[in-house]
Amino acid sequence: MLSVDLIFKIAGLAIIVSVLHSVLKQAGKEEYAWLVTLTGIVIVLTLVTGLIADFFDAVRSTFQLP
């Protein structure tokens, strides 16, 4: 079951990353802006990885796969 808390974490992180990206881009630090965006993507992927593993475990148990 998808937790609402995880959705709020991802949404909050997206807002923070987008604001930082905009501020850094306006300041002329485009390289740092892309690094902030890339870091945000990596953090979200690590949060979602556990859900994907749980999903595959549920599929495996549903179809009784080894």
PDBQT receptor file of N, H, CA, C and O in Angstrom, charges set to zero:
ATOM      1  N   MET A   1       0.839  -1.180   0.000  1.00  0.00    +0.000 N 
ATOM      2  CA  MET A   1       0.000   0.000   0.000  1.00  0.00    +0.000 C 
ATOM      3  C   MET A   1       0.883   1.241   0.000  1.00  0.00    +0.000 C 
ATOM      4  O   MET A   1       1.827   1.343   0.784  1.00  0.00    +0.000 OA
ATOM      5  N   LEU A   2       0.576   2.162  -0.865  1.00  0.00    +0.000 N 
ATOM      6  H   LEU A   2      -0.191   2.079  -1.502  1.00  0.00    +0.000 HD
ATOM      7  CA  LEU A   2       1.360   3.377  -0.999  1.00  0.00    +0.000 C 
ATOM      8  C   LEU A   2       1.015   4.338   0.120  1.00  0.00    +0.000 C 
ATOM      9  O   LEU A   2      -0.153   4.663   0.332  1.00  0.00    +0.000 OA
ATOM     10  N   SER A   3       2.006   4.782   0.819  1.00  0.00    +0.000 N 
ATOM     11  H   SER A   3       2.955   4.518   0.647  1.00  0.00    +0.000 HD
ATOM     12  CA  SER A   3       1.802   5.666   1.952  1.00  0.00    +0.000 C 
ATOM     13  C   SER A   3       1.690   7.115   1.475  1.00  0.00    +0.000 C 
ATOM     14  O   SER A   3       2.429   7.554   0.594  1.00  0.00    +0.000 OA
ATOM     15  N   VAL A   4       0.755   7.839   2.073  1.00  0.00    +0.000 N 
ATOM     16  H   VAL A   4       0.155   7.482   2.789  1.00  0.00    +0.000 HD
ATOM     17  CA  VAL A   4       0.580   9.249   1.734  1.00  0.00    +0.000 C 
ATOM     18  C   VAL A   4       1.799  10.043   2.191  1.00  0.00    +0.000 C 
ATOM     19  O   VAL A   4       2.149  11.063   1.597  1.00  0.00    +0.000 OA
ATOM     20  N   ASP A   5       2.435   9.565   3.245  1.00  0.00    +0.000 N 
ATOM     21  H   ASP A   5       2.151   8.736   3.727  1.00  0.00    +0.000 HD
ATOM     22  CA  ASP A   5       3.631  10.236   3.749  1.00  0.00    +0.000 C 
ATOM     23  C   ASP A   5       4.735  10.252   2.689  1.00  0.00    +0.000 C 
ATOM     24  O   ASP A   5       5.426  11.257   2.523  1.00  0.00    +0.000 OA
ATOM     25  N   LEU A   6       4.893   9.147   1.982  1.00  0.00    +0.000 N 
ATOM     26  H   LEU A   6       4.331   8.331   2.117  1.00  0.00    +0.000 HD
ATOM     27  CA  LEU A   6       5.917   9.079   0.928  1.00  0.00    +0.000 C 
ATOM     28  C   LEU A   6       5.593  10.045  -0.207  1.00  0.00    +0.000 C 
ATOM     29  O   LEU A   6       6.493  10.669  -0.770  1.00  0.00    +0.000 OA
ATOM     30  N   ILE A   7       4.328  10.167  -0.540  1.00  0.00    +0.000 N 
ATOM     31  H   ILE A   7       3.597   9.660  -0.083  1.00  0.00    +0.000 HD
ATOM     32  CA  ILE A   7       3.925  11.094  -1.603  1.00  0.00    +0.000 C 
ATOM     33  C   ILE A   7       4.252  12.532  -1.204  1.00  0.00    +0.000 C 
ATOM     34  O   ILE A   7       4.741  13.311  -2.022  1.00  0.00    +0.000 OA
ATOM     35  N   PHE A   8       3.983  12.881   0.055  1.00  0.00    +0.000 N 
ATOM     36  H   PHE A   8       3.586  12.248   0.719  1.00  0.00    +0.000 HD
ATOM     37  CA  PHE A   8       4.296  14.227   0.523  1.00  0.00    +0.000 C 
ATOM     38  C   PHE A   8       5.798  14.474   0.578  1.00  0.00    +0.000 C 
ATOM     39  O   PHE A   8       6.250  15.587   0.307  1.00  0.00    +0.000 OA
ATOM     40  N   LYS A   9       6.576  13.452   0.925  1.00  0.00    +0.000 N 
ATOM     41  H   LYS A   9       6.209  12.549   1.145  1.00  0.00    +0.000 HD
ATOM     42  CA  LYS A   9       8.038  13.599   0.920  1.00  0.00    +0.000 C 
ATOM     43  C   LYS A   9       8.548  13.885  -0.485  1.00  0.00    +0.000 C 
ATOM     44  O   LYS A   9       9.377  14.772  -0.687  1.00  0.00    +0.000 OA
ATOM     45  N   ILE A  10       8.049  13.129  -1.450  1.00  0.00    +0.000 N 
ATOM     46  H   ILE A  10       7.375  12.408  -1.286  1.00  0.00    +0.000 HD
ATOM     47  CA  ILE A  10       8.491  13.309  -2.834  1.00  0.00    +0.000 C 
ATOM     48  C   ILE A  10       8.055  14.673  -3.363  1.00  0.00    +0.000 C 
ATOM     49  O   ILE A  10       8.824  15.348  -4.047  1.00  0.00    +0.000 OA
ATOM     50  N   ALA A  11       6.821  15.082  -3.048  1.00  0.00    +0.000 N 
ATOM     51  H   ALA A  11       6.196  14.533  -2.492  1.00  0.00    +0.000 HD
ATOM     52  CA  ALA A  11       6.334  16.385  -3.502  1.00  0.00    +0.000 C 
ATOM     53  C   ALA A  11       7.123  17.518  -2.863  1.00  0.00    +0.000 C 
ATOM     54  O   ALA A  11       7.470  18.488  -3.538  1.00  0.00    +0.000 OA
ATOM     55  N   GLY A  12       7.410  17.409  -1.577  1.00  0.00    +0.000 N 
ATOM     56  H   GLY A  12       7.129  16.621  -1.029  1.00  0.00    +0.000 HD
ATOM     57  CA  GLY A  12       8.200  18.436  -0.902  1.00  0.00    +0.000 C 
ATOM     58  C   GLY A  12       9.602  18.536  -1.462  1.00  0.00    +0.000 C 
ATOM     59  O   GLY A  12      10.126  19.632  -1.659  1.00  0.00    +0.000 OA
ATOM     60  N   LEU A  13      10.205  17.394  -1.716  1.00  0.00    +0.000 N 
ATOM     61  H   LEU A  13       9.780  16.503  -1.556  1.00  0.00    +0.000 HD
ATOM     62  CA  LEU A  13      11.538  17.385  -2.305  1.00  0.00    +0.000 C 
ATOM     63  C   LEU A  13      11.519  17.999  -3.699  1.00  0.00    +0.000 C 
ATOM     64  O   LEU A  13      12.445  18.719  -4.073  1.00  0.00    +0.000 OA
ATOM     65  N   ALA A  14      10.479  17.720  -4.464  1.00  0.00    +0.000 N 
ATOM     66  H   ALA A  14       9.727  17.135  -4.161  1.00  0.00    +0.000 HD
ATOM     67  CA  ALA A  14      10.376  18.287  -5.812  1.00  0.00    +0.000 C 
ATOM     68  C   ALA A  14      10.248  19.804  -5.760  1.00  0.00    +0.000 C 
ATOM     69  O   ALA A  14      10.841  20.505  -6.580  1.00  0.00    +0.000 OA
ATOM     70  N   ILE A  15       9.487  20.310  -4.811  1.00  0.00    +0.000 N 
ATOM     71  H   ILE A  15       9.006  19.740  -4.144  1.00  0.00    +0.000 HD
ATOM     72  CA  ILE A  15       9.342  21.766  -4.673  1.00  0.00    +0.000 C 
ATOM     73  C   ILE A  15      10.670  22.404  -4.295  1.00  0.00    +0.000 C 
ATOM     74  O   ILE A  15      11.056  23.425  -4.866  1.00  0.00    +0.000 OA
ATOM     75  N   ILE A  16      11.369  21.808  -3.336  1.00  0.00    +0.000 N 
ATOM     76  H   ILE A  16      11.056  20.980  -2.872  1.00  0.00    +0.000 HD
ATOM     77  CA  ILE A  16      12.661  22.353  -2.903  1.00  0.00    +0.000 C 
ATOM     78  C   ILE A  16      13.673  22.321  -4.042  1.00  0.00    +0.000 C 
ATOM     79  O   ILE A  16      14.400  23.290  -4.259  1.00  0.00    +0.000 OA
ATOM     80  N   VAL A  17      13.720  21.212  -4.764  1.00  0.00    +0.000 N 
ATOM     81  H   VAL A  17      13.129  20.425  -4.587  1.00  0.00    +0.000 HD
ATOM     82  CA  VAL A  17      14.676  21.086  -5.869  1.00  0.00    +0.000 C 
ATOM     83  C   VAL A  17      14.353  22.088  -6.970  1.00  0.00    +0.000 C 
ATOM     84  O   VAL A  17      15.265  22.690  -7.535  1.00  0.00    +0.000 OA
ATOM     85  N   SER A  18      13.080  22.278  -7.286  1.00  0.00    +0.000 N 
ATOM     86  H   SER A  18      12.338  21.789  -6.827  1.00  0.00    +0.000 HD
ATOM     87  CA  SER A  18      12.729  23.214  -8.356  1.00  0.00    +0.000 C 
ATOM     88  C   SER A  18      13.050  24.649  -7.967  1.00  0.00    +0.000 C 
ATOM     89  O   SER A  18      13.484  25.431  -8.813  1.00  0.00    +0.000 OA
ATOM     90  N   VAL A  19      12.843  25.011  -6.699  1.00  0.00    +0.000 N 
ATOM     91  H   VAL A  19      12.490  24.375  -6.013  1.00  0.00    +0.000 HD
ATOM     92  CA  VAL A  19      13.191  26.369  -6.259  1.00  0.00    +0.000 C 
ATOM     93  C   VAL A  19      14.694  26.573  -6.296  1.00  0.00    +0.000 C 
ATOM     94  O   VAL A  19      15.174  27.597  -6.782  1.00  0.00    +0.000 OA
ATOM     95  N   LEU A  20      15.445  25.593  -5.780  1.00  0.00    +0.000 N 
ATOM     96  H   LEU A  20      15.055  24.761  -5.386  1.00  0.00    +0.000 HD
ATOM     97  CA  LEU A  20      16.905  25.708  -5.821  1.00  0.00    +0.000 C 
ATOM     98  C   LEU A  20      17.429  25.766  -7.248  1.00  0.00    +0.000 C 
ATOM     99  O   LEU A  20      18.354  26.523  -7.543  1.00  0.00    +0.000 OA
ATOM    100  N   HIS A  21      16.845  24.976  -8.124  1.00  0.00    +0.000 N 
ATOM    101  H   HIS A  21      16.094  24.362  -7.884  1.00  0.00    +0.000 HD
ATOM    102  CA  HIS A  21      17.257  24.985  -9.524  1.00  0.00    +0.000 C 
ATOM    103  C   HIS A  21      17.029  26.366 -10.140  1.00  0.00    +0.000 C 
ATOM    104  O   HIS A  21      17.897  26.889 -10.840  1.00  0.00    +0.000 OA
ATOM    105  N   SER A  22      15.870  26.949  -9.879  1.00  0.00    +0.000 N 
ATOM    106  H   SER A  22      15.165  26.524  -9.310  1.00  0.00    +0.000 HD
ATOM    107  CA  SER A  22      15.564  28.271 -10.430  1.00  0.00    +0.000 C 
ATOM    108  C   SER A  22      16.491  29.347  -9.885  1.00  0.00    +0.000 C 
ATOM    109  O   SER A  22      16.968  30.203 -10.630  1.00  0.00    +0.000 OA
ATOM    110  N   VAL A  23      16.743  29.298  -8.579  1.00  0.00    +0.000 N 
ATOM    111  H   VAL A  23      16.355  28.602  -7.974  1.00  0.00    +0.000 HD
ATOM    112  CA  VAL A  23      17.621  30.304  -7.964  1.00  0.00    +0.000 C 
ATOM    113  C   VAL A  23      19.035  30.187  -8.515  1.00  0.00    +0.000 C 
ATOM    114  O   VAL A  23      19.653  31.191  -8.869  1.00  0.00    +0.000 OA
ATOM    115  N   LEU A  24      19.540  28.975  -8.586  1.00  0.00    +0.000 N 
ATOM    116  H   LEU A  24      19.038  28.159  -8.299  1.00  0.00    +0.000 HD
ATOM    117  CA  LEU A  24      20.898  28.791  -9.086  1.00  0.00    +0.000 C 
ATOM    118  C   LEU A  24      21.015  29.147 -10.567  1.00  0.00    +0.000 C 
ATOM    119  O   LEU A  24      22.036  29.681 -11.000  1.00  0.00    +0.000 OA
ATOM    120  N   LYS A  25      19.985  28.856 -11.333  1.00  0.00    +0.000 N 
ATOM    121  H   LYS A  25      19.156  28.422 -10.981  1.00  0.00    +0.000 HD
ATOM    122  CA  LYS A  25      20.034  29.190 -12.753  1.00  0.00    +0.000 C 
ATOM    123  C   LYS A  25      20.005  30.704 -12.959  1.00  0.00    +0.000 C 
ATOM    124  O   LYS A  25      20.698  31.223 -13.834  1.00  0.00    +0.000 OA
ATOM    125  N   GLN A  26      19.213  31.407 -12.166  1.00  0.00    +0.000 N 
ATOM    126  H   GLN A  26      18.649  30.985 -11.456  1.00  0.00    +0.000 HD
ATOM    127  CA  GLN A  26      19.165  32.864 -12.265  1.00  0.00    +0.000 C 
ATOM    128  C   GLN A  26      20.486  33.497 -11.825  1.00  0.00    +0.000 C 
ATOM    129  O   GLN A  26      20.853  34.570 -12.304  1.00  0.00    +0.000 OA
ATOM    130  N   ALA A  27      21.198  32.833 -10.917  1.00  0.00    +0.000 N 
ATOM    131  H   ALA A  27      20.901  31.961 -10.528  1.00  0.00    +0.000 HD
ATOM    132  CA  ALA A  27      22.477  33.348 -10.443  1.00  0.00    +0.000 C 
ATOM    133  C   ALA A  27      23.617  33.012 -11.396  1.00  0.00    +0.000 C 
ATOM    134  O   ALA A  27      24.761  33.402 -11.160  1.00  0.00    +0.000 OA
ATOM    135  N   GLY A  28      23.311  32.293 -12.469  1.00  0.00    +0.000 N 
ATOM    136  H   GLY A  28      22.382  31.977 -12.661  1.00  0.00    +0.000 HD
ATOM    137  CA  GLY A  28      24.338  31.959 -13.442  1.00  0.00    +0.000 C 
ATOM    138  C   GLY A  28      25.119  30.697 -13.106  1.00  0.00    +0.000 C 
ATOM    139  O   GLY A  28      26.132  30.408 -13.742  1.00  0.00    +0.000 OA
ATOM    140  N   LYS A  29      24.671  29.963 -12.141  1.00  0.00    +0.000 N 
ATOM    141  H   LYS A  29      23.848  30.198 -11.624  1.00  0.00    +0.000 HD
ATOM    142  CA  LYS A  29      25.344  28.724 -11.734  1.00  0.00    +0.000 C 
ATOM    143  C   LYS A  29      24.575  27.529 -12.290  1.00  0.00    +0.000 C 
ATOM    144  O   LYS A  29      24.026  26.729 -11.533  1.00  0.00    +0.000 OA
ATOM    145  N   GLU A  30      24.541  27.414 -13.593  1.00  0.00    +0.000 N 
ATOM    146  H   GLU A  30      24.987  28.064 -14.208  1.00  0.00    +0.000 HD
ATOM    147  CA  GLU A  30      23.746  26.377 -14.240  1.00  0.00    +0.000 C 
ATOM    148  C   GLU A  30      24.271  24.977 -13.958  1.00  0.00    +0.000 C 
ATOM    149  O   GLU A  30      23.496  24.023 -13.892  1.00  0.00    +0.000 OA
ATOM    150  N   GLU A  31      25.594  24.847 -13.789  1.00  0.00    +0.000 N 
ATOM    151  H   GLU A  31      26.224  25.621 -13.843  1.00  0.00    +0.000 HD
ATOM    152  CA  GLU A  31      26.152  23.527 -13.487  1.00  0.00    +0.000 C 
ATOM    153  C   GLU A  31      25.666  23.029 -12.132  1.00  0.00    +0.000 C 
ATOM    154  O   GLU A  31      25.314  21.860 -11.977  1.00  0.00    +0.000 OA
ATOM    155  N   TYR A  32      25.652  23.930 -11.156  1.00  0.00    +0.000 N 
ATOM    156  H   TYR A  32      25.938  24.880 -11.282  1.00  0.00    +0.000 HD
ATOM    157  CA  TYR A  32      25.172  23.554  -9.826  1.00  0.00    +0.000 C 
ATOM    158  C   TYR A  32      23.673  23.278  -9.839  1.00  0.00    +0.000 C 
ATOM    159  O   TYR A  32      23.189  22.418  -9.102  1.00  0.00    +0.000 OA
ATOM    160  N   ALA A  33      22.947  24.003 -10.671  1.00  0.00    +0.000 N 
ATOM    161  H   ALA A  33      23.341  24.702 -11.269  1.00  0.00    +0.000 HD
ATOM    162  CA  ALA A  33      21.504  23.780 -10.780  1.00  0.00    +0.000 C 
ATOM    163  C   ALA A  33      21.224  22.369 -11.287  1.00  0.00    +0.000 C 
ATOM    164  O   ALA A  33      20.329  21.693 -10.780  1.00  0.00    +0.000 OA
ATOM    165  N   TRP A  34      21.979  21.927 -12.276  1.00  0.00    +0.000 N 
ATOM    166  H   TRP A  34      22.706  22.476 -12.687  1.00  0.00    +0.000 HD
ATOM    167  CA  TRP A  34      21.778  20.573 -12.788  1.00  0.00    +0.000 C 
ATOM    168  C   TRP A  34      22.215  19.531 -11.774  1.00  0.00    +0.000 C 
ATOM    169  O   TRP A  34      21.618  18.457 -11.697  1.00  0.00    +0.000 OA
ATOM    170  N   LEU A  35      23.250  19.829 -10.991  1.00  0.00    +0.000 N 
ATOM    171  H   LEU A  35      23.735  20.701 -11.053  1.00  0.00    +0.000 HD
ATOM    172  CA  LEU A  35      23.670  18.889  -9.949  1.00  0.00    +0.000 C 
ATOM    173  C   LEU A  35      22.602  18.751  -8.863  1.00  0.00    +0.000 C 
ATOM    174  O   LEU A  35      22.368  17.656  -8.352  1.00  0.00    +0.000 OA
ATOM    175  N   VAL A  36      21.959  19.861  -8.517  1.00  0.00    +0.000 N 
ATOM    176  H   VAL A  36      22.149  20.750  -8.933  1.00  0.00    +0.000 HD
ATOM    177  CA  VAL A  36      20.875  19.808  -7.532  1.00  0.00    +0.000 C 
ATOM    178  C   VAL A  36      19.722  18.974  -8.074  1.00  0.00    +0.000 C 
ATOM    179  O   VAL A  36      19.148  18.162  -7.348  1.00  0.00    +0.000 OA
ATOM    180  N   THR A  37      19.384  19.165  -9.331  1.00  0.00    +0.000 N 
ATOM    181  H   THR A  37      19.851  19.824  -9.921  1.00  0.00    +0.000 HD
ATOM    182  CA  THR A  37      18.303  18.384  -9.944  1.00  0.00    +0.000 C 
ATOM    183  C   THR A  37      18.652  16.902  -9.987  1.00  0.00    +0.000 C 
ATOM    184  O   THR A  37      17.816  16.056  -9.669  1.00  0.00    +0.000 OA
ATOM    185  N   LEU A  38      19.857  16.589 -10.370  1.00  0.00    +0.000 N 
ATOM    186  H   LEU A  38      20.537  17.276 -10.628  1.00  0.00    +0.000 HD
ATOM    187  CA  LEU A  38      20.292  15.194 -10.430  1.00  0.00    +0.000 C 
ATOM    188  C   LEU A  38      20.288  14.553  -9.045  1.00  0.00    +0.000 C 
ATOM    189  O   LEU A  38      19.893  13.396  -8.898  1.00  0.00    +0.000 OA
ATOM    190  N   THR A  39      20.722  15.292  -8.038  1.00  0.00    +0.000 N 
ATOM    191  H   THR A  39      21.043  16.232  -8.157  1.00  0.00    +0.000 HD
ATOM    192  CA  THR A  39      20.701  14.784  -6.673  1.00  0.00    +0.000 C 
ATOM    193  C   THR A  39      19.273  14.520  -6.211  1.00  0.00    +0.000 C 
ATOM    194  O   THR A  39      19.012  13.517  -5.546  1.00  0.00    +0.000 OA
ATOM    195  N   GLY A  40      18.351  15.405  -6.557  1.00  0.00    +0.000 N 
ATOM    196  H   GLY A  40      18.563  16.220  -7.098  1.00  0.00    +0.000 HD
ATOM    197  CA  GLY A  40      16.945  15.203  -6.213  1.00  0.00    +0.000 C 
ATOM    198  C   GLY A  40      16.380  13.954  -6.859  1.00  0.00    +0.000 C 
ATOM    199  O   GLY A  40      15.629  13.209  -6.229  1.00  0.00    +0.000 OA
ATOM    200  N   ILE A  41      16.733  13.723  -8.104  1.00  0.00    +0.000 N 
ATOM    201  H   ILE A  41      17.343  14.328  -8.616  1.00  0.00    +0.000 HD
ATOM    202  CA  ILE A  41      16.263  12.524  -8.805  1.00  0.00    +0.000 C 
ATOM    203  C   ILE A  41      16.804  11.261  -8.137  1.00  0.00    +0.000 C 
ATOM    204  O   ILE A  41      16.071  10.286  -7.969  1.00  0.00    +0.000 OA
ATOM    205  N   VAL A  42      18.065  11.273  -7.761  1.00  0.00    +0.000 N 
ATOM    206  H   VAL A  42      18.660  12.064  -7.898  1.00  0.00    +0.000 HD
ATOM    207  CA  VAL A  42      18.671  10.109  -7.109  1.00  0.00    +0.000 C 
ATOM    208  C   VAL A  42      17.998   9.836  -5.766  1.00  0.00    +0.000 C 
ATOM    209  O   VAL A  42      17.745   8.681  -5.423  1.00  0.00    +0.000 OA
ATOM    210  N   ILE A  43      17.709  10.886  -5.007  1.00  0.00    +0.000 N 
ATOM    211  H   ILE A  43      17.915  11.825  -5.285  1.00  0.00    +0.000 HD
ATOM    212  CA  ILE A  43      17.049  10.709  -3.710  1.00  0.00    +0.000 C 
ATOM    213  C   ILE A  43      15.659  10.115  -3.896  1.00  0.00    +0.000 C 
ATOM    214  O   ILE A  43      15.273   9.210  -3.157  1.00  0.00    +0.000 OA
ATOM    215  N   VAL A  44      14.904  10.608  -4.869  1.00  0.00    +0.000 N 
ATOM    216  H   VAL A  44      15.217  11.344  -5.470  1.00  0.00    +0.000 HD
ATOM    217  CA  VAL A  44      13.564  10.072  -5.117  1.00  0.00    +0.000 C 
ATOM    218  C   VAL A  44      13.644   8.619  -5.561  1.00  0.00    +0.000 C 
ATOM    219  O   VAL A  44      12.829   7.800  -5.138  1.00  0.00    +0.000 OA
ATOM    220  N   LEU A  45      14.605   8.291  -6.399  1.00  0.00    +0.000 N 
ATOM    221  H   LEU A  45      15.267   8.956  -6.743  1.00  0.00    +0.000 HD
ATOM    222  CA  LEU A  45      14.747   6.902  -6.839  1.00  0.00    +0.000 C 
ATOM    223  C   LEU A  45      15.078   5.972  -5.684  1.00  0.00    +0.000 C 
ATOM    224  O   LEU A  45      14.606   4.835  -5.658  1.00  0.00    +0.000 OA
ATOM    225  N   THR A  46      15.880   6.428  -4.727  1.00  0.00    +0.000 N 
ATOM    226  H   THR A  46      16.264   7.351  -4.749  1.00  0.00    +0.000 HD
ATOM    227  CA  THR A  46      16.172   5.586  -3.574  1.00  0.00    +0.000 C 
ATOM    228  C   THR A  46      14.935   5.412  -2.697  1.00  0.00    +0.000 C 
ATOM    229  O   THR A  46      14.760   4.359  -2.085  1.00  0.00    +0.000 OA
ATOM    230  N   LEU A  47      14.080   6.426  -2.627  1.00  0.00    +0.000 N 
ATOM    231  H   LEU A  47      14.223   7.281  -3.125  1.00  0.00    +0.000 HD
ATOM    232  CA  LEU A  47      12.840   6.290  -1.864  1.00  0.00    +0.000 C 
ATOM    233  C   LEU A  47      11.882   5.302  -2.531  1.00  0.00    +0.000 C 
ATOM    234  O   LEU A  47      11.184   4.551  -1.850  1.00  0.00    +0.000 OA
ATOM    235  N   VAL A  48      11.853   5.307  -3.847  1.00  0.00    +0.000 N 
ATOM    236  H   VAL A  48      12.420   5.918  -4.400  1.00  0.00    +0.000 HD
ATOM    237  CA  VAL A  48      10.902   4.487  -4.587  1.00  0.00    +0.000 C 
ATOM    238  C   VAL A  48      11.400   3.050  -4.754  1.00  0.00    +0.000 C 
ATOM    239  O   VAL A  48      10.600   2.149  -5.007  1.00  0.00    +0.000 OA
ATOM    240  N   THR A  49      12.686   2.828  -4.617  1.00  0.00    +0.000 N 
ATOM    241  H   THR A  49      13.336   3.560  -4.411  1.00  0.00    +0.000 HD
ATOM    242  CA  THR A  49      13.256   1.493  -4.820  1.00  0.00    +0.000 C 
ATOM    243  C   THR A  49      12.640   0.459  -3.882  1.00  0.00    +0.000 C 
ATOM    244  O   THR A  49      12.383  -0.675  -4.286  1.00  0.00    +0.000 OA
ATOM    245  N   GLY A  50      12.404   0.849  -2.634  1.00  0.00    +0.000 N 
ATOM    246  H   GLY A  50      12.613   1.770  -2.306  1.00  0.00    +0.000 HD
ATOM    247  CA  GLY A  50      11.779  -0.072  -1.688  1.00  0.00    +0.000 C 
ATOM    248  C   GLY A  50      10.378  -0.463  -2.106  1.00  0.00    +0.000 C 
ATOM    249  O   GLY A  50       9.976  -1.614  -1.937  1.00  0.00    +0.000 OA
ATOM    250  N   LEU A  51       9.627   0.488  -2.653  1.00  0.00    +0.000 N 
ATOM    251  H   LEU A  51       9.954   1.423  -2.791  1.00  0.00    +0.000 HD
ATOM    252  CA  LEU A  51       8.275   0.191  -3.126  1.00  0.00    +0.000 C 
ATOM    253  C   LEU A  51       8.296  -0.759  -4.316  1.00  0.00    +0.000 C 
ATOM    254  O   LEU A  51       7.448  -1.645  -4.420  1.00  0.00    +0.000 OA
ATOM    255  N   ILE A  52       9.245  -0.582  -5.196  1.00  0.00    +0.000 N 
ATOM    256  H   ILE A  52       9.934   0.138  -5.111  1.00  0.00    +0.000 HD
ATOM    257  CA  ILE A  52       9.342  -1.459  -6.365  1.00  0.00    +0.000 C 
ATOM    258  C   ILE A  52       9.688  -2.878  -5.929  1.00  0.00    +0.000 C 
ATOM    259  O   ILE A  52       9.150  -3.841  -6.475  1.00  0.00    +0.000 OA
ATOM    260  N   ALA A  53      10.579  -3.017  -4.952  1.00  0.00    +0.000 N 
ATOM    261  H   ALA A  53      11.016  -2.235  -4.508  1.00  0.00    +0.000 HD
ATOM    262  CA  ALA A  53      10.928  -4.340  -4.442  1.00  0.00    +0.000 C 
ATOM    263  C   ALA A  53       9.713  -5.008  -3.803  1.00  0.00    +0.000 C 
ATOM    264  O   ALA A  53       9.483  -6.201  -4.001  1.00  0.00    +0.000 OA
ATOM    265  N   ASP A  54       8.936  -4.242  -3.037  1.00  0.00    +0.000 N 
ATOM    266  H   ASP A  54       9.123  -3.273  -2.876  1.00  0.00    +0.000 HD
ATOM    267  CA  ASP A  54       7.716  -4.796  -2.439  1.00  0.00    +0.000 C 
ATOM    268  C   ASP A  54       6.713  -5.215  -3.509  1.00  0.00    +0.000 C 
ATOM    269  O   ASP A  54       6.030  -6.229  -3.365  1.00  0.00    +0.000 OA
ATOM    270  N   PHE A  55       6.630  -4.436  -4.570  1.00  0.00    +0.000 N 
ATOM    271  H   PHE A  55       7.185  -3.613  -4.686  1.00  0.00    +0.000 HD
ATOM    272  CA  PHE A  55       5.722  -4.762  -5.668  1.00  0.00    +0.000 C 
ATOM    273  C   PHE A  55       6.101  -6.092  -6.313  1.00  0.00    +0.000 C 
ATOM    274  O   PHE A  55       5.238  -6.938  -6.546  1.00  0.00    +0.000 OA
ATOM    275  N   PHE A  56       7.390  -6.278  -6.603  1.00  0.00    +0.000 N 
ATOM    276  H   PHE A  56       8.091  -5.591  -6.414  1.00  0.00    +0.000 HD
ATOM    277  CA  PHE A  56       7.817  -7.519  -7.223  1.00  0.00    +0.000 C 
ATOM    278  C   PHE A  56       7.639  -8.711  -6.289  1.00  0.00    +0.000 C 
ATOM    279  O   PHE A  56       7.336  -9.814  -6.746  1.00  0.00    +0.000 OA
ATOM    280  N   ASP A  57       7.822  -8.502  -4.990  1.00  0.00    +0.000 N 
ATOM    281  H   ASP A  57       8.067  -7.607  -4.619  1.00  0.00    +0.000 HD
ATOM    282  CA  ASP A  57       7.559  -9.583  -4.035  1.00  0.00    +0.000 C 
ATOM    283  C   ASP A  57       6.082  -9.958  -4.040  1.00  0.00    +0.000 C 
ATOM    284  O   ASP A  57       5.736 -11.137  -3.958  1.00  0.00    +0.000 OA
ATOM    285  N   ALA A  58       5.215  -8.961  -4.135  1.00  0.00    +0.000 N 
ATOM    286  H   ALA A  58       5.495  -8.003  -4.201  1.00  0.00    +0.000 HD
ATOM    287  CA  ALA A  58       3.771  -9.242  -4.175  1.00  0.00    +0.000 C 
ATOM    288  C   ALA A  58       3.392  -9.988  -5.445  1.00  0.00    +0.000 C 
ATOM    289  O   ALA A  58       2.571 -10.905  -5.406  1.00  0.00    +0.000 OA
ATOM    290  N   VAL A  59       3.983  -9.601  -6.574  1.00  0.00    +0.000 N 
ATOM    291  H   VAL A  59       4.650  -8.856  -6.606  1.00  0.00    +0.000 HD
ATOM    292  CA  VAL A  59       3.704 -10.299  -7.837  1.00  0.00    +0.000 C 
ATOM    293  C   VAL A  59       4.211 -11.734  -7.768  1.00  0.00    +0.000 C 
ATOM    294  O   VAL A  59       3.540 -12.666  -8.210  1.00  0.00    +0.000 OA
ATOM    295  N   ARG A  60       5.408 -11.897  -7.204  1.00  0.00    +0.000 N 
ATOM    296  H   ARG A  60       5.954 -11.140  -6.845  1.00  0.00    +0.000 HD
ATOM    297  CA  ARG A  60       5.989 -13.240  -7.089  1.00  0.00    +0.000 C 
ATOM    298  C   ARG A  60       5.107 -14.127  -6.213  1.00  0.00    +0.000 C 
ATOM    299  O   ARG A  60       4.883 -15.289  -6.551  1.00  0.00    +0.000 OA
ATOM    300  N   SER A  61       4.613 -13.612  -5.116  1.00  0.00    +0.000 N 
ATOM    301  H   SER A  61       4.795 -12.667  -4.842  1.00  0.00    +0.000 HD
ATOM    302  CA  SER A  61       3.776 -14.429  -4.232  1.00  0.00    +0.000 C 
ATOM    303  C   SER A  61       2.394 -14.659  -4.819  1.00  0.00    +0.000 C 
ATOM    304  O   SER A  61       1.790 -15.702  -4.569  1.00  0.00    +0.000 OA
ATOM    305  N   THR A  62       1.877 -13.710  -5.594  1.00  0.00    +0.000 N 
ATOM    306  H   THR A  62       2.368 -12.863  -5.797  1.00  0.00    +0.000 HD
ATOM    307  CA  THR A  62       0.562 -13.877  -6.206  1.00  0.00    +0.000 C 
ATOM    308  C   THR A  62       0.580 -15.000  -7.224  1.00  0.00    +0.000 C 
ATOM    309  O   THR A  62      -0.326 -15.834  -7.243  1.00  0.00    +0.000 OA
ATOM    310  N   PHE A  63       1.591 -15.035  -8.065  1.00  0.00    +0.000 N 
ATOM    311  H   PHE A  63       2.327 -14.358  -8.050  1.00  0.00    +0.000 HD
ATOM    312  CA  PHE A  63       1.691 -16.054  -9.092  1.00  0.00    +0.000 C 
ATOM    313  C   PHE A  63       2.502 -17.273  -8.660  1.00  0.00    +0.000 C 
ATOM    314  O   PHE A  63       2.784 -18.155  -9.471  1.00  0.00    +0.000 OA
ATOM    315  N   GLN A  64       2.874 -17.320  -7.390  1.00  0.00    +0.000 N 
ATOM    316  H   GLN A  64       2.645 -16.603  -6.731  1.00  0.00    +0.000 HD
ATOM    317  CA  GLN A  64       3.614 -18.424  -6.793  1.00  0.00    +0.000 C 
ATOM    318  C   GLN A  64       4.867 -18.758  -7.600  1.00  0.00    +0.000 C 
ATOM    319  O   GLN A  64       5.117 -19.917  -7.932  1.00  0.00    +0.000 OA
ATOM    320  N   LEU A  65       5.638 -17.737  -7.906  1.00  0.00    +0.000 N 
ATOM    321  H   LEU A  65       5.434 -16.796  -7.637  1.00  0.00    +0.000 HD
ATOM    322  CA  LEU A  65       6.893 -17.925  -8.618  1.00  0.00    +0.000 C 
ATOM    323  C   LEU A  65       8.009 -18.168  -7.612  1.00  0.00    +0.000 C 
ATOM    324  O   LEU A  65       7.931 -17.683  -6.483  1.00  0.00    +0.000 OA
ATOM    325  N   PRO A  66       9.033 -18.901  -7.992  1.00  0.00    +0.000 N 
ATOM    326  CA  PRO A  66      10.126 -19.190  -7.039  1.00  0.00    +0.000 C 
ATOM    327  C   PRO A  66      10.985 -17.983  -6.747  1.00  0.00    +0.000 C 
ATOM    328  O   PRO A  66      11.935 -18.074  -5.970  1.00  0.00    +0.000 OA
TER     329      PRO A  66
